[in-house]
Amino acid sequence: MIDEITTELIDCTGCRECFMDCPLNLRIPELMDLYNDYLKGAAVEDLADDYKSIVEGTGKARDCAGCRVCEGSCEKHVKIADTVHKIAALFD
């Protein structure tokens, strides 16, 4: 079971290059960590306060325009916009 979950995790290094390129200043690395916690089995209800803390003062995941500018700077080639939209479906 652990191997199945591990293969699904978002391979984000937390370098913050995506954050610096995001025109909306979404806190992408923190959102990726939150989503990984969800994939590891944490309940949405248990992560809700963390999500609120991440988006406080910035944009929510649903605000992502899908422009994919952030993806151009991702050394791991993460499909950031797709993942942020999944996060929005869970938390917004």
Phi and psi restraints in degrees (value plus and minus 20) as a CYANA .aco file:
   2 ILE   PHI     -78.4   -38.4
   2 ILE   PSI     -62.2   -22.2
   3 ASP   PHI     -81.9   -41.9
   3 ASP   PSI     -58.6   -18.6
   4 GLU   PHI     -82.5   -42.5
   4 GLU   PSI     -65.3   -25.3
   5 ILE   PHI     -86.1   -46.1
   5 ILE   PSI     -64.8   -24.8
   6 THR   PHI     -78.7   -38.7
   6 THR   PSI     -57.3   -17.3
   7 THR   PHI     -89.2   -49.2
   7 THR   PSI     -40.1    -0.1
   8 GLU   PHI    -108.2   -68.2
   8 GLU   PSI     -37.2     2.8
   9 LEU   PHI     -81.7   -41.7
   9 LEU   PSI     127.7   167.7
  10 ILE   PHI     -96.8   -56.8
  10 ILE   PSI     108.5   148.5
  11 ASP   PHI    -108.0   -68.0
  11 ASP   PSI      44.9    84.9
  12 CYS   PHI    -117.9   -77.9
  12 CYS   PSI     110.1   150.1
  13 THR   PHI    -110.1   -70.1
  13 THR   PSI     -29.6    10.4
  14 GLY   PHI      56.6    96.6
  14 GLY   PSI       3.1    43.1
  15 CYS   PHI     -88.0   -48.0
  15 CYS   PSI     -41.3    -1.3
  16 ARG   PHI      54.2    94.2
  16 ARG   PSI     -13.6    26.4
  17 GLU   PHI     -80.5   -40.5
  17 GLU   PSI     -59.7   -19.7
  18 CYS   PHI     -82.9   -42.9
  18 CYS   PSI     -62.0   -22.0
  19 PHE   PHI     -80.2   -40.2
  19 PHE   PSI     -63.3   -23.3
  20 MET   PHI     -87.8   -47.8
  20 MET   PSI     -46.0    -6.0
  21 ASP   PHI    -111.2   -71.2
  21 ASP   PSI     -35.6     4.4
  22 CYS   PHI     -89.0   -49.0
  22 CYS   PSI     101.1   141.1
  23 PRO   PHI     -85.9   -45.9
  23 PRO   PSI     -37.4     2.6
  24 LEU   PHI    -121.3   -81.3
  24 LEU   PSI     -19.7    20.3
  25 ASN   PHI      36.1    76.1
  25 ASN   PSI      17.0    57.0
  26 LEU   PHI     -87.8   -47.8
  26 LEU   PSI     120.7   160.7
  27 ARG   PHI    -103.4   -63.4
  27 ARG   PSI      51.8    91.8
  28 ILE   PHI     -79.4   -39.4
  28 ILE   PSI     -68.2   -28.2
  29 PRO   PHI     -78.5   -38.5
  29 PRO   PSI     -60.1   -20.1
  30 GLU   PHI     -86.8   -46.8
  30 GLU   PSI     -57.5   -17.5
  31 LEU   PHI     -85.9   -45.9
  31 LEU   PSI     -58.2   -18.2
  32 MET   PHI     -84.9   -44.9
  32 MET   PSI     -61.5   -21.5
  33 ASP   PHI     -81.7   -41.7
  33 ASP   PSI     -62.8   -22.8
  34 LEU   PHI     -81.1   -41.1
  34 LEU   PSI     -64.2   -24.2
  35 TYR   PHI     -85.4   -45.4
  35 TYR   PSI     -57.9   -17.9
  36 ASN   PHI     -82.1   -42.1
  36 ASN   PSI     -58.7   -18.7
  37 ASP   PHI     -81.2   -41.2
  37 ASP   PSI     -61.0   -21.0
  38 TYR   PHI     -82.5   -42.5
  38 TYR   PSI     -65.4   -25.4
  39 LEU   PHI     -84.1   -44.1
  39 LEU   PSI     -48.0    -8.0
  40 LYS   PHI     -98.4   -58.4
  40 LYS   PSI     -26.9    13.1
  41 GLY   PHI      99.2   139.2
  41 GLY   PSI     -20.3    19.7
  42 ALA   PHI     -89.9   -49.9
  42 ALA   PSI     121.3   161.3
  43 ALA   PHI     -96.7   -56.7
  43 ALA   PSI     126.8   166.8
  44 VAL   PHI     -75.0   -35.0
  44 VAL   PSI     -62.1   -22.1
  45 GLU   PHI     -79.8   -39.8
  45 GLU   PSI     -56.2   -16.2
  46 ASP   PHI     -94.7   -54.7
  46 ASP   PSI     -41.3    -1.3
  47 LEU   PHI    -119.7   -79.7
  47 LEU   PSI     -26.4    13.6
  48 ALA   PHI     -78.6   -38.6
  48 ALA   PSI     -63.4   -23.4
  49 ASP   PHI     -86.4   -46.4
  49 ASP   PSI     -57.7   -17.7
  50 ASP   PHI     -81.9   -41.9
  50 ASP   PSI     -63.3   -23.3
  51 TYR   PHI     -80.6   -40.6
  51 TYR   PSI     -66.5   -26.5
  52 LYS   PHI     -79.4   -39.4
  52 LYS   PSI     -58.9   -18.9
  53 SER   PHI     -86.2   -46.2
  53 SER   PSI     -60.1   -20.1
  54 ILE   PHI     -84.3   -44.3
  54 ILE   PSI     -63.4   -23.4
  55 VAL   PHI    -109.3   -69.3
  55 VAL   PSI     -27.3    12.7
  56 GLU   PHI     -81.1   -41.1
  56 GLU   PSI     104.3   144.3
  57 GLY   PHI      63.3   103.3
  57 GLY   PSI     -25.6    14.4
  58 THR   PHI    -148.8  -108.8
  58 THR   PSI    -185.1  -145.1
  59 GLY   PHI    -104.1   -64.1
  59 GLY   PSI     134.5   174.5
  60 LYS   PHI    -102.3   -62.3
  60 LYS   PSI     145.1   185.1
  61 ALA   PHI     -77.6   -37.6
  61 ALA   PSI     -56.9   -16.9
  62 ARG   PHI     -85.0   -45.0
  62 ARG   PSI     -36.5     3.5
  63 ASP   PHI     -97.6   -57.6
  63 ASP   PSI     -32.0     8.0
  64 CYS   PHI     -77.6   -37.6
  64 CYS   PSI     105.4   145.4
  65 ALA   PHI    -104.1   -64.1
  65 ALA   PSI     -27.6    12.4
  66 GLY   PHI      52.4    92.4
  66 GLY   PSI       4.4    44.4
  67 CYS   PHI     -91.7   -51.7
  67 CYS   PSI     -42.2    -2.2
  68 ARG   PHI      46.4    86.4
  68 ARG   PSI      -5.2    34.8
  69 VAL   PHI     -78.5   -38.5
  69 VAL   PSI     -59.8   -19.8
  70 CYS   PHI     -80.0   -40.0
  70 CYS   PSI     -53.5   -13.5
  71 GLU   PHI     -88.0   -48.0
  71 GLU   PSI     -45.5    -5.5
  72 GLY   PHI     -86.7   -46.7
  72 GLY   PSI     -43.1    -3.1
  73 SER   PHI    -121.9   -81.9
  73 SER   PSI     -17.8    22.2
  74 CYS   PHI    -103.5   -63.5
  74 CYS   PSI      94.4   134.4
  75 GLU   PHI     -87.6   -47.6
  75 GLU   PSI     -38.9     1.1
  76 LYS   PHI    -119.1   -79.1
  76 LYS   PSI     -20.4    19.6
  77 HIS   PHI      37.4    77.4
  77 HIS   PSI      19.3    59.3
  78 VAL   PHI     -89.9   -49.9
  78 VAL   PSI     119.1   159.1
  79 LYS   PHI    -100.1   -60.1
  79 LYS   PSI      56.7    96.7
  80 ILE   PHI     -82.2   -42.2
  80 ILE   PSI     -69.4   -29.4
  81 ALA   PHI     -79.9   -39.9
  81 ALA   PSI     -62.8   -22.8
  82 ASP   PHI     -81.4   -41.4
  82 ASP   PSI     -61.9   -21.9
  83 THR   PHI     -89.2   -49.2
  83 THR   PSI     -61.2   -21.2
  84 VAL   PHI     -82.5   -42.5
  84 VAL   PSI     -56.2   -16.2
  85 HIS   PHI     -88.7   -48.7
  85 HIS   PSI     -52.5   -12.5
  86 LYS   PHI     -86.7   -46.7
  86 LYS   PSI     -60.1   -20.1
  87 ILE   PHI     -83.8   -43.8
  87 ILE   PSI     -61.1   -21.1
  88 ALA   PHI     -81.1   -41.1
  88 ALA   PSI     -60.8   -20.8
  89 ALA   PHI     -83.1   -43.1
  89 ALA   PSI     -50.0   -10.0
  90 LEU   PHI    -103.2   -63.2
  90 LEU   PSI     -59.4   -19.4
  91 PHE   PHI    -134.5   -94.5
  91 PHE   PSI     -37.8     2.2
